Amino acid sequence: MGSRWKGYTLFPKGAPLRILLTGIDGSGKSTAARDLTSAVLARGGSAVMLKTPAGRRTMNGWWDALGWTPGPRLQDFAETIVRVANALLNEVRLRGFDGVVVLDRGIPCQLALREARGIRRGVFLPWLQRVLPAPDVVAHFDVPIDVALARVAARATDSETASGLAALDAGYRRLPEFADFTLIDADRPTEVIVADLLALAGTSLVQRPAGGRPTDGTRAQY
């Protein structure tokens, strides 16, 4: 049996409940992912937070140090390799895990970057997105560009531009799968956002069949 929380089985054995967080830089994904994981653990459930970064911040540091900026396709190629490697490594880490999986970013984030850069979706990433276990919840952090920009400036670990964040935001919204995302108002206190995420997780749990994921290949609606 899986861990129990609020009267529900957190997830059936061998079928982890996956919550994917997406959104532009500065939207608060990482903070909410940590707090959501802690909230599940505090309620007696089992949970793990996994990141699926593309290494963009590190690579930007390299380009700045070299005084050279590669073209968008080269950037995407390097980031895709890192993102895919992290996604596959996460699946290895999850083997046999019985709990809630909070995913900070994922394959849709790279597809959104491609949209922002004017690069075609291609074949490989959409295929990989289909063959990897689908998230039960995709929570997209919706936040005004100026708020996200201020948050990035406050953390002082990287830099973004208003135009870059706006392009990425538009890239997410052009994704075919964006219609299935659940929008989260991220311009609120983190504890309120986490409460919304916990409610979404509960909705997903009660809509699951006893064996785990829906057996007809569809994604639960929220």
C-alpha positions as CSV (number, residue, x, y, z in Angstrom):
1,M,0.0,0.0,0.0
2,G,1.1,3.6,-0.6
3,S,1.4,6.2,2.1
4,R,-2.0,7.7,3.2
5,W,-2.8,11.3,3.4
6,K,-6.2,12.9,4.0
7,G,-8.0,9.6,3.6
8,Y,-6.5,8.8,0.2
9,T,-3.7,6.5,-0.9
10,L,-1.1,9.0,-2.0
11,F,-0.5,6.8,-4.9
12,P,-0.8,3.2,-5.6
13,K,2.3,1.0,-5.5
14,G,4.4,1.5,-8.7
15,A,2.3,4.5,-10.0
16,P,3.8,7.7,-8.5
17,L,1.7,10.8,-8.5
18,R,3.6,13.3,-10.7
19,I,3.2,17.0,-10.4
20,L,5.1,19.0,-13.0
21,L,5.6,22.8,-12.5
22,T,6.3,25.0,-15.5
23,G,6.6,28.7,-16.0
24,I,9.0,31.5,-16.9
25,D,12.1,32.3,-14.8
26,G,11.1,34.1,-11.7
27,S,7.6,32.6,-11.5
28,G,8.4,30.8,-8.2
29,K,8.5,27.2,-9.4
30,S,11.5,26.1,-7.4
31,T,10.4,27.7,-4.2
32,A,6.9,26.2,-4.5
33,A,8.3,22.8,-5.5
34,R,10.4,22.7,-2.3
35,D,7.5,23.9,-0.1
36,L,5.0,21.4,-1.7
37,T,7.4,18.5,-1.1
38,S,7.7,19.6,2.5
39,A,4.0,20.0,2.9
40,V,3.3,16.4,1.7
41,L,6.0,15.1,4.0
42,A,4.5,17.0,6.9
43,R,1.2,15.3,6.3
44,G,2.8,11.9,6.6
45,G,3.1,11.2,2.9
46,S,6.2,10.3,1.0
47,A,7.5,12.9,-1.5
48,V,10.5,13.8,-3.6
49,M,11.4,16.9,-5.5
50,L,13.3,16.4,-8.8
51,K,14.7,19.1,-11.1
52,T,14.9,18.8,-14.9
53,P,17.1,21.8,-15.8
54,A,18.7,22.5,-19.1
55,G,21.8,24.1,-17.6
56,R,20.9,27.4,-19.3
57,R,22.1,29.6,-16.3
58,T,25.4,27.8,-16.2
59,M,25.9,27.9,-20.0
60,N,25.1,31.6,-20.0
61,G,27.9,32.1,-17.5
62,W,30.2,30.2,-19.8
63,W,29.2,32.3,-22.8
64,D,29.7,35.6,-20.8
65,A,33.1,34.4,-19.7
66,L,34.1,33.6,-23.2
67,G,32.7,36.9,-24.6
68,W,30.7,34.9,-27.2
69,T,27.1,34.0,-27.6
70,P,26.2,31.0,-29.7
71,G,23.2,31.0,-32.0
72,P,19.8,29.9,-30.8
73,R,20.1,26.5,-32.5
74,L,23.4,25.7,-30.9
75,Q,22.0,26.9,-27.5
76,D,19.0,24.7,-27.9
77,F,21.1,21.7,-28.9
78,A,23.3,21.9,-25.8
79,E,20.3,22.6,-23.5
80,T,18.3,19.7,-25.0
81,I,21.1,17.2,-24.3
82,V,21.2,18.4,-20.6
83,R,17.4,18.5,-20.2
84,V,16.9,15.0,-21.7
85,A,19.8,13.5,-19.7
86,N,18.2,14.9,-16.5
87,A,14.7,13.7,-17.4
88,L,16.0,10.2,-18.0
89,L,18.1,10.3,-14.8
90,N,15.0,11.2,-12.9
91,E,13.2,8.2,-14.2
92,V,16.0,6.0,-12.9
93,R,15.8,7.7,-9.5
94,L,12.1,7.0,-9.4
95,R,12.3,3.3,-9.8
96,G,10.4,1.7,-7.0
97,F,9.6,5.0,-5.4
98,D,6.1,5.1,-3.7
99,G,5.1,8.7,-3.1
100,V,4.5,12.1,-4.7
101,V,6.9,13.4,-7.3
102,V,7.3,17.1,-7.6
103,L,9.0,17.9,-10.9
104,D,10.6,21.4,-11.2
105,R,10.6,21.9,-15.0
106,G,10.4,19.2,-17.7
107,I,10.4,18.6,-21.4
108,P,7.6,21.2,-22.1
109,C,10.0,23.9,-20.8
110,Q,12.5,23.1,-23.6
111,L,9.7,23.1,-26.2
112,A,8.6,26.5,-24.9
113,L,12.1,27.8,-25.3
114,R,12.1,26.5,-28.9
115,E,8.9,28.4,-29.5
116,A,10.4,31.6,-28.0
117,R,13.5,31.3,-30.2
118,G,11.5,30.5,-33.4
119,I,12.8,26.9,-33.6
120,R,10.6,24.1,-34.8
121,R,9.4,21.5,-32.2
122,G,11.2,18.8,-34.1
123,V,10.4,15.1,-33.7
124,F,12.6,13.8,-30.8
125,L,11.3,15.9,-27.9
126,P,7.6,15.4,-28.6
127,W,8.3,11.7,-29.0
128,L,10.1,11.6,-25.7
129,Q,7.3,13.5,-24.0
130,R,4.9,10.8,-25.2
131,V,7.0,7.8,-24.1
132,L,8.0,9.1,-20.7
133,P,5.4,8.7,-17.9
134,A,2.9,11.6,-18.2
135,P,2.4,14.0,-15.3
136,D,-0.9,13.7,-13.5
137,V,-0.9,17.5,-13.0
138,V,0.9,20.2,-15.0
139,A,0.7,23.4,-13.0
140,H,1.8,26.4,-15.0
141,F,2.9,29.3,-12.9
142,D,1.3,32.5,-14.4
143,V,2.9,35.7,-13.2
144,P,3.3,39.2,-14.6
145,I,6.5,39.8,-16.5
146,D,7.5,42.7,-14.2
147,V,7.0,40.6,-11.1
148,A,9.1,37.8,-12.5
149,L,11.8,40.2,-13.6
150,A,12.0,41.7,-10.1
151,R,12.3,38.3,-8.5
152,V,15.2,37.4,-10.9
153,A,16.9,40.6,-10.0
154,A,16.4,40.0,-6.2
155,R,18.0,36.6,-6.3
156,A,21.0,38.0,-8.1
157,T,22.2,34.6,-9.5
158,D,21.4,35.3,-13.2
159,S,19.8,37.9,-15.4
160,E,16.8,38.1,-17.6
161,T,15.2,40.8,-19.8
162,A,11.6,41.7,-20.0
163,S,11.5,40.9,-23.7
164,G,13.1,37.5,-23.1
165,L,10.6,36.6,-20.4
166,A,7.7,37.8,-22.5
167,A,8.9,35.7,-25.5
168,L,9.2,32.6,-23.2
169,D,5.7,33.3,-21.7
170,A,4.3,33.5,-25.3
171,G,6.2,30.3,-26.2
172,Y,4.5,28.4,-23.4
173,R,1.1,29.6,-24.5
174,R,1.7,28.5,-28.1
175,L,2.4,24.9,-27.1
176,P,-0.3,22.5,-28.2
177,E,-0.3,20.9,-24.8
178,F,-0.8,24.2,-23.0
179,A,-4.6,23.8,-23.1
180,D,-4.2,20.9,-20.7
181,F,-2.1,22.9,-18.2
182,T,-3.6,24.2,-15.0
183,L,-2.9,27.9,-14.6
184,I,-1.7,28.9,-11.1
185,D,-1.7,32.6,-10.1
186,A,1.9,32.8,-9.0
187,D,1.7,36.4,-7.9
188,R,0.5,35.3,-4.4
189,P,2.2,34.1,-1.2
190,T,3.9,30.7,-1.6
191,E,1.7,29.1,1.1
192,V,-1.4,29.9,-0.9
193,I,0.1,28.5,-4.1
194,V,1.1,25.3,-2.2
195,A,-2.5,25.0,-0.9
196,D,-3.7,25.1,-4.5
197,L,-1.2,22.5,-5.6
198,L,-2.3,20.2,-2.7
199,A,-5.9,20.6,-3.8
200,L,-4.9,19.7,-7.4
201,A,-3.1,16.6,-6.2
202,G,-6.2,15.6,-4.2
203,T,-8.4,16.0,-7.3
204,S,-6.0,13.9,-9.3
205,L,-6.1,11.2,-6.7
206,V,-9.8,10.8,-6.5
207,Q,-10.0,10.8,-10.3
208,R,-7.6,7.9,-10.6
209,P,-8.7,4.3,-11.0
210,A,-7.7,2.0,-8.2
211,G,-4.7,0.7,-10.2
212,G,-3.1,4.1,-10.7
213,R,-3.1,6.0,-14.0
214,P,-6.2,6.2,-16.3
215,T,-6.2,3.0,-18.4
216,D,-7.5,4.7,-21.6
217,G,-4.4,6.8,-22.1
218,T,-6.2,10.1,-21.2
219,R,-5.0,12.7,-18.7
220,A,-7.1,13.5,-15.7
221,Q,-8.9,16.8,-16.0
222,Y,-8.8,19.4,-13.2
